[in-house]
Every structure is written in C-alpha cells, then in structure tokens.
Amino acid sequence: MRYTPTLCLLALAAALIQLPVSAQAPPAGYWDLVLSGDQQGIAHLLFEAEGPTAGTIRGRALFTFSGKSSGVFTNRSGVMFTNGVGGAAITGKWSYSSPPGTNRILGFLDFISVPAGSTNVVTNGFSFRGLVSGPRMNLLAVGYRGTVSLRGIPLLSTNDLSGTYHGTGQKVGAPRPFVEVFVLTPVPEFEQVASQVLTPYDCSTTDTRTSVEVITNDCLSTNLTTVITITQKTCLETNTVVTARINEFTINNYNVEGAGPANQYTGNFMVSRQRYAAFYQQRGLTNDVTVYAGPFNPSTGRGTLIGTDGRSRNTTFSIYHGPR
C-alpha cells in the first residue's frame, strides 16, 4: 500500500494548527522584585487577580540611588524630576488582557511616602510595561523619578536572618571607614503603630466683672452689678494613638536597631531571594535618612551595598553576620 508523505505532513500541520495555544497564567500573588536603574532597591508586591480588588497592586519598597547624578534634572521631555531615597508604601493597578495570550503586563505604581521630619504625604508615580514568563517578571517603569527596571520572582522566605550584624562603611573622600553594629528582628504580623492625632477640646474663657454703684438720694443705697462674659473657643491638642495593623509583607522583612560613631538609628532591612538587599536607616534626633542597596547572600549573611544619605553619594557598606 502506497502513501504520500506530503499528504501526511499536511494532515499533521492541520492538526497542530487546531491545538490550543497555552497562555501564561496571570501573575497573581506575592512577588519579590529588585529595582535597578535611576533607583536601586527592593519591592515586595501583591498582584490581586480575583474578587473586588482584582487588578490592583499593593506593597512596600526601599530604594536609593548611586552614580554621578543627584539633585534636580530635566528629562528629554523637559519634565523636572529628582532622585529618591527612602521607603514607601505602594499602590497601583495592572492589566494582563490586552492583547490576550501575549504574556504582556502593563499598569502603574504609586510610591507613597512621608518625608522624614514632615507630615506631608508625597506620591511619586510610575507607568510600567513588561513580560511575565513562568516564575519570572520583568517590568520597565518610567516616571518623574526617571527609569527603573524591576526584575521579579515569586516572594518566598529565605533562611532566618535574625541576629547581630556589623557593617563597615566608606564615604567617598573620607580618610577612614566607619563601623556600625545593628540587630535584625523579623517584622511582626501585627504591628503596633503610633500616630499623632489632633483632638479638639473646649477651651472657652470666662470673664467675670463686678461693679459697685452707690446712689445718694433721700437714702443711701448700694447696687452690685455682676457681668459674666463667656468667650467660646475650640483648641487642638496632640495625642498619641496606638493602633494594631496587620502587616501583609512580613516575609524577608526585618526591623533594625543600630548604632555607629555618634549616632543611633532605627530602620528596615528587606531581602530578595535574588541575592539582593535594601537597608533603610533613620536617625531619631535629626530624622536623617540613609538607604543602601546591593548584592547580599542570605546564606552567609554577607553583602556589599551602595547608597546615599541624600548628600554623600556612593557610600559603600559591607555587611557581616555576627556569631550565630
């Protein structure tokens, strides 16, 4: 029995054409992203795909900058922007359906923060586009802060990094390095958050005046007149209110207590399984902020980070885990 190979190949091609093409599932869940470009750092983000919050993003980030540039710049479109350093809560939205089946994702991210020593809320926005391929996410974000690349994998725990560390820093142009010692403690699931609240209260004033009037006529009489004046006033007093807040982003996230020569600080330390870390420091008396970011090995507790306090750029900070 004879057969025609050409016909068989055509039949096979037709069958392949009818097979459904599998598309990448939406990137729902928690993601661990490393920031590079005009800002460096780490973001832990939750991409919601179901329910009333479908299509939303929320998370936290620590970021810094390095290199020759700092201050205020003008991009090609003439828009002014500045480098950023600090930490932020993140909100945003994303879309994965246009066009379908291409694994493309787009949306925006708002970095919401309060500058140290201030009560003003600042929002810096980025628009992003990118691709999701299996357990990998690559986004390119653009905004007034410049251009930032975000390289992501699913957010999973590393080994526990709790304990005492020491770091050796070197500022550009400084004659000697400096040493700091700090302790990492896992961020609790329930945080006690203290906030300052202005509470109105009645601070009205009362003015009482008494006058004496002596009348001389056929007889002597004395009249006492009392006038009470009440001035209505409402004043504000500052009270500290402590509330419990659920922290969604406890994975690879640590609170910091540290000190160095003539300074003490608190802060935050975020780690990526992509062997990267971001280190936020805030000094209590001056509210000065320093943030470092760079390669970090969770297995050994060692890394070399680079950052700035907004004035001294490209400060290197080498981290070492103390006795376990």
C-alpha positions as CSV (number, residue, x, y, z in Angstrom):
1,M,0.0,0.0,0.0
2,R,1.4,3.3,-1.1
3,Y,1.2,6.5,0.9
4,T,2.0,10.1,0.1
5,P,4.4,11.7,2.6
6,T,3.2,15.2,1.5
7,L,-0.4,14.5,2.4
8,C,0.7,13.1,5.8
9,L,2.7,16.2,6.6
10,L,-0.3,18.4,5.6
11,A,-2.6,16.5,7.9
12,L,-0.1,16.8,10.7
13,A,0.2,20.5,10.2
14,A,-3.6,20.9,10.2
15,A,-3.8,19.0,13.5
16,L,-1.2,21.2,15.0
17,I,-3.0,24.3,13.9
18,Q,-6.1,23.2,15.8
19,L,-4.2,22.6,19.1
20,P,-4.9,25.4,21.7
21,V,-2.1,27.7,22.4
22,S,-1.4,27.8,26.2
23,A,-1.0,31.3,27.6
24,Q,0.8,32.4,30.7
25,A,-1.5,32.5,33.8
26,P,-2.0,35.9,35.3
27,P,0.8,36.9,37.7
28,A,-1.4,36.8,40.8
29,G,0.2,36.6,44.3
30,Y,3.2,38.0,46.0
31,W,6.3,39.0,44.0
32,D,9.9,39.8,45.0
33,L,11.3,42.5,42.8
34,V,14.8,44.0,42.6
35,L,14.9,47.6,41.4
36,S,17.7,48.9,39.1
37,G,18.3,52.0,37.0
38,D,17.8,55.5,38.3
39,Q,16.8,54.0,41.6
40,Q,18.0,50.8,43.2
41,G,16.3,48.7,45.9
42,I,13.7,46.1,46.6
43,A,9.9,46.0,46.3
44,H,7.6,43.3,47.6
45,L,4.3,43.5,45.7
46,L,0.9,41.7,45.8
47,F,-0.8,41.4,42.4
48,E,-4.6,40.8,43.0
49,A,-6.4,38.8,40.3
50,E,-9.8,37.9,41.9
51,G,-12.6,39.4,43.8
52,P,-13.4,43.1,44.3
53,T,-9.7,44.0,44.4
54,A,-8.8,42.3,41.1
55,G,-6.4,44.2,39.0
56,T,-4.9,46.1,42.0
57,I,-1.3,46.2,43.3
58,R,-0.1,46.9,46.8
59,G,3.2,46.5,48.6
60,R,6.3,48.1,50.1
61,A,9.7,49.3,48.8
62,L,13.1,50.5,50.0
63,F,15.1,52.4,47.4
64,T,18.2,54.6,47.0
65,F,20.4,55.9,44.2
66,S,24.1,55.9,43.2
67,G,26.2,57.2,40.4
68,K,27.2,60.6,39.4
69,S,23.7,62.1,39.2
70,S,21.8,63.7,42.1
71,G,19.6,66.7,42.7
72,V,17.1,68.0,40.1
73,F,17.2,67.1,36.4
74,T,15.3,67.7,33.2
75,N,14.5,64.7,31.0
76,R,14.1,64.8,27.2
77,S,10.5,66.0,27.5
78,G,11.5,68.9,29.8
79,V,9.9,67.4,32.9
80,M,11.7,68.1,36.2
81,F,12.5,65.1,38.4
82,T,14.7,64.3,41.4
83,N,16.5,61.2,42.6
84,G,14.7,59.5,45.5
85,V,15.9,57.8,48.6
86,G,13.8,56.2,51.4
87,G,10.9,53.8,51.8
88,A,7.3,53.8,50.5
89,A,4.0,52.1,50.6
90,I,3.0,51.1,47.0
91,T,-0.4,51.0,45.4
92,G,-1.3,50.6,41.8
93,K,-3.2,48.8,39.1
94,W,-2.3,46.3,36.4
95,S,-3.8,44.7,33.2
96,Y,-2.9,41.4,31.6
97,S,-5.6,41.1,28.9
98,S,-4.5,43.5,26.2
99,P,-3.7,41.8,23.9
100,P,-4.6,38.3,25.3
101,G,-2.2,35.4,25.2
102,T,1.0,37.5,24.8
103,N,2.1,37.4,28.4
104,R,2.4,41.2,28.4
105,I,1.5,43.2,31.6
106,L,1.1,46.9,32.0
107,G,-0.1,49.3,34.7
108,F,1.1,51.9,37.1
109,L,2.7,52.1,40.6
110,D,2.4,54.9,43.1
111,F,5.1,55.2,45.7
112,I,3.5,56.9,48.7
113,S,5.8,58.2,51.5
114,V,6.2,60.8,54.2
115,P,9.5,62.7,54.1
116,A,11.5,62.4,57.3
117,G,10.6,65.1,59.8
118,S,7.4,66.0,57.9
119,T,3.7,65.2,58.0
120,N,3.2,65.8,54.3
121,V,2.3,62.8,52.1
122,V,4.3,62.6,48.8
123,T,3.2,60.4,45.9
124,N,5.6,59.5,43.1
125,G,4.1,57.6,40.2
126,F,5.5,55.3,37.6
127,S,3.9,53.7,34.5
128,F,5.2,50.2,33.6
129,R,5.1,47.7,30.9
130,G,6.7,44.2,30.8
131,L,6.5,40.5,30.4
132,V,5.7,37.6,32.7
133,S,7.3,34.2,31.8
134,G,6.7,31.4,34.2
135,P,8.2,32.4,37.6
136,R,9.9,35.4,36.1
137,M,8.6,39.0,35.8
138,N,10.4,41.8,34.0
139,L,9.0,45.3,34.1
140,L,10.2,48.7,32.9
141,A,8.8,51.7,34.8
142,V,9.1,55.3,33.8
143,G,8.1,58.4,35.7
144,Y,9.3,61.8,37.0
145,R,11.9,59.9,39.1
146,G,13.4,58.5,35.9
147,T,13.5,54.9,34.6
148,V,13.5,51.9,36.8
149,S,13.8,48.2,35.9
150,L,12.0,45.7,38.1
151,R,13.2,42.1,37.9
152,G,10.9,39.7,39.9
153,I,10.4,36.2,41.1
154,P,7.7,34.8,43.5
155,L,8.1,36.1,47.1
156,L,9.3,33.2,49.2
157,S,11.2,33.1,52.5
158,T,14.9,32.8,52.7
159,N,16.6,31.5,55.8
160,D,16.0,33.4,59.1
161,L,18.4,36.4,59.2
162,S,17.7,37.4,62.8
163,G,20.7,38.4,64.9
164,T,23.5,40.8,65.3
165,Y,25.5,42.2,62.3
166,H,28.3,44.7,61.8
167,G,28.9,46.9,58.8
168,T,32.0,48.7,57.6
169,G,31.2,51.9,55.6
170,Q,33.3,54.1,53.5
171,K,32.2,57.6,52.2
172,V,33.7,59.0,49.1
173,G,36.6,61.3,50.0
174,A,36.6,60.3,53.7
175,P,40.0,59.4,55.1
176,R,38.8,56.5,57.2
177,P,36.0,53.9,57.2
178,F,33.3,53.8,59.9
179,V,31.8,50.8,61.7
180,E,28.2,50.2,62.8
181,V,26.6,47.4,64.8
182,F,22.9,46.5,64.2
183,V,20.3,43.9,65.1
184,L,17.7,42.4,62.7
185,T,14.3,41.3,64.1
186,P,11.6,39.9,61.9
187,V,8.8,42.3,61.3
188,P,5.7,41.0,63.3
189,E,2.5,40.1,61.6
190,F,0.7,42.5,63.9
191,E,2.4,45.9,64.2
192,Q,1.6,48.5,66.9
193,V,1.6,51.7,65.0
194,A,1.8,55.0,66.9
195,S,0.3,58.1,65.2
196,Q,-0.2,61.7,66.3
197,V,-3.8,62.8,66.3
198,L,-5.1,66.4,66.8
199,T,-8.1,66.3,69.1
200,P,-10.3,69.3,69.5
201,Y,-11.4,70.4,73.0
202,D,-13.4,73.3,74.6
203,C,-11.0,76.0,75.7
204,S,-13.6,78.7,76.2
205,T,-12.7,81.5,78.6
206,T,-14.9,83.1,81.3
207,D,-14.5,86.8,82.3
208,T,-16.4,87.9,85.4
209,R,-16.7,91.6,86.3
210,T,-18.4,93.1,89.3
211,S,-19.3,96.8,89.6
212,V,-20.4,98.8,92.6
213,E,-22.8,101.7,92.3
214,V,-23.6,104.0,95.2
215,I,-26.7,106.0,94.9
216,T,-27.2,109.0,97.2
217,N,-30.7,110.5,97.3
218,D,-33.1,110.6,100.2
219,C,-31.3,107.4,101.4
220,L,-28.1,105.7,100.7
221,S,-28.2,102.6,98.6
222,T,-25.5,100.4,97.0
223,N,-26.1,98.3,93.9
224,L,-23.8,95.4,93.0
225,T,-23.7,94.5,89.3
226,T,-22.0,91.3,88.1
227,V,-21.4,90.8,84.4
228,I,-20.2,87.3,83.2
229,T,-18.7,87.2,79.7
230,I,-18.0,83.7,78.1
231,T,-15.8,83.6,75.0
232,Q,-16.4,80.4,73.1
233,K,-13.2,78.8,71.8
234,T,-12.1,75.4,70.4
235,C,-8.5,74.4,70.7
236,L,-6.5,71.4,69.4
237,E,-4.2,69.2,71.4
238,T,-1.9,66.5,70.1
239,N,-2.4,62.9,71.4
240,T,-0.6,59.7,70.6
241,V,-2.9,56.9,69.4
242,V,-1.6,53.4,69.1
243,T,-3.4,51.1,66.7
244,A,-2.8,47.5,65.7
245,R,-2.1,46.9,62.0
246,I,-1.8,43.7,60.1
247,N,1.4,43.6,58.1
248,E,0.9,41.7,54.8
249,F,4.6,41.8,54.0
250,T,6.5,40.1,56.8
251,I,8.4,37.7,54.5
252,N,12.1,38.6,54.3
253,N,11.4,41.9,56.1
254,Y,13.2,42.9,59.3
255,N,13.1,45.8,61.8
256,V,16.5,47.3,62.6
257,E,18.1,48.8,65.8
258,G,21.6,50.1,65.2
259,A,24.3,52.4,66.2
260,G,27.6,53.8,64.9
261,P,30.0,56.6,65.9
262,A,28.0,59.4,67.5
263,N,24.7,58.2,66.0
264,Q,21.8,55.8,66.7
265,Y,19.2,54.7,64.3
266,T,16.2,52.5,63.6
267,G,15.2,51.2,60.3
268,N,14.2,48.4,58.0
269,F,16.0,45.6,56.1
270,M,14.4,43.9,53.1
271,V,15.9,40.9,51.4
272,S,15.4,39.3,48.0
273,R,16.0,35.7,47.1
274,Q,17.8,37.1,44.1
275,R,20.7,37.7,46.4
276,Y,20.0,41.4,47.0
277,A,19.1,43.6,50.0
278,A,18.0,47.1,50.8
279,F,18.8,48.8,54.1
280,Y,16.9,51.8,55.4
281,Q,18.2,53.8,58.4
282,Q,16.6,56.8,60.1
283,R,18.3,58.7,62.9
284,G,15.9,59.7,65.7
285,L,17.2,63.1,66.7
286,T,17.9,64.5,63.2
287,N,15.5,62.5,61.1
288,D,18.3,62.0,58.6
289,V,17.7,59.0,56.3
290,T,20.3,56.8,54.7
291,V,19.5,53.9,52.3
292,Y,21.8,51.3,50.9
293,A,21.1,48.6,48.3
294,G,23.2,45.9,46.6
295,P,24.2,42.3,46.4
296,F,23.6,40.3,49.6
297,N,23.9,36.5,50.2
298,P,21.2,35.3,52.7
299,S,23.0,32.1,53.3
300,T,26.2,33.7,54.6
301,G,24.7,37.0,55.9
302,R,27.2,39.0,53.9
303,G,26.9,41.7,51.3
304,T,28.3,44.9,49.8
305,L,25.7,47.6,49.4
306,I,26.0,51.2,48.0
307,G,23.8,54.1,48.9
308,T,23.4,57.7,50.0
309,D,22.0,59.9,52.7
310,G,21.0,62.4,50.0
311,R,24.3,64.3,50.3
312,S,27.1,61.9,50.3
313,R,26.7,59.6,47.3
314,N,28.2,56.2,46.5
315,T,28.9,55.3,50.1
316,T,29.8,51.6,50.3
317,F,28.6,49.5,53.3
318,S,29.9,45.9,53.7
319,I,27.7,43.7,56.0
320,Y,28.8,40.8,58.0
321,H,26.7,38.5,60.2
322,G,28.0,38.2,63.8
323,P,28.1,34.9,65.9
324,R,25.0,32.8,65.3
